[in-house]
Amino acid sequence: MKLIVTGGAGFIGSAVCRQLISSFGCAVVNIDKLTYAANLASLNPIAESPRYSFHRMDICDREALESVFAREQPDAIIHLAAETHVDRSITGPAAFITTNIIGTYELLEAARVYWERLQGKRKERFRFLHVSTDEVYGNLGPEGAFAETSPYDPSSPYSASKAASDHLAIAWHRTYGLPVLLSNCSNNYGSYQFPEKLIPLIITNILLGRVLPVYGDGRNVRDWLYVDDHARALLAIVQRGRSGESYNVGARSERSNLAVVHAICDYLDERQPRADGAPHRDSIRFVTDRPGHDFRYAVNPDKLEQEIGWAAEESFESGIKKTIDWYLENELWWRTLREKRYDGERLGLTRGQLVSQAVL
């Protein structure tokens, strides 16, 4: 297969590109605007492959998209290009509306024009996978899990923009017949993740000798999905998913934010202890919670597991150790980002909220 991957220089996108090339023998056309969170260094392992190509492009540019479709003749699209950080969506929602909603519309239209011109088996096999988040479902109580039929109830500008793009994708299937698939994943973690997100922020803060900020009381719960497991799921959905269907991708690995931070601290107590001998947990500081912080997310992946045959291979315990080991072994990659793009400053506070930046 030849696949277009939008956002292929991002965290999840680069993992998808690496797996498609290295593990599955596919050809990959990476389309990425190269925003602050993108990093072409994440693609170094496949950059020289004859089956990999890169186009620096904004998905809002319809003419450029149609040109790439006509030239590359893809068999499928995995659409990952998006603004994703909830905190940034609170302080600057415009970019989320533009990329996540308008960009998805432009991509759907470019794909529709291309698909309508295909013939025979190529047209039958073509797929457009729109990758989304469990955050579109909103806040979940202490029990249960979201199913594909759960109503949408987004809380943040980020999740609202993704909910809108989900609805567009399904509407293009129902109205125009475009063979769209939809996936909603839980929180991803792993190597090459931009350090504004919880797990890489905590890891790199420990390695830099800084305090460890935890929102509120740390009891907010997420289901944690190792990024390579997610990449495998996306290809499986493209290959075996039913057009017009949505699939939840989760690992059944729920942890509170505080439990995640404790796990990182405890493993680094073994791998890289503090000079003063104190446990890394001593560096935890509870800070003002983020506005609209949903208490819990969890998705039920039964449909994906039973219909497509995918299952997560990494437990949280194995995945978090692999992730920490990767950051220990790739200091140049993350230190460059911390020094030049993001120094760990607090994001996502609304006006009137007071917080001491000294704790960050």
Secondary structure as UniProt FT lines:
FT   STRAND          2..6
FT   TURN            7..9
FT   HELIX           11..22
FT   TURN            23..24
FT   STRAND          27..32
FT   TURN            36..37
FT   HELIX           40..43
FT   TURN            44..48
FT   TURN            50..51
FT   STRAND          52..56
FT   TURN            59..60
FT   HELIX           62..72
FT   STRAND          76..79
FT   HELIX           86..91
FT   HELIX           94..96
FT   HELIX           97..103
FT   HELIX           104..117
FT   HELIX           120..125
FT   STRAND          127..133
FT   HELIX           134..137
FT   TURN            148..149
FT   HELIX           157..176
FT   STRAND          180..185
FT   STRAND          187..189
FT   TURN            191..192
FT   TURN            195..196
FT   HELIX           198..208
FT   STRAND          212..215
FT   TURN            216..217
FT   STRAND          221..226
FT   HELIX           227..240
FT   TURN            243..244
FT   STRAND          246..249
FT   STRAND          254..256
FT   HELIX           257..271
FT   TURN            275..276
FT   HELIX           280..283
FT   STRAND          284..287
FT   TURN            291..292
FT   HELIX           302..303
FT   HELIX           304..308
FT   HELIX           316..329
FT   HELIX           331..340
FT   TURN            351..352
FT   HELIX           357..359
//
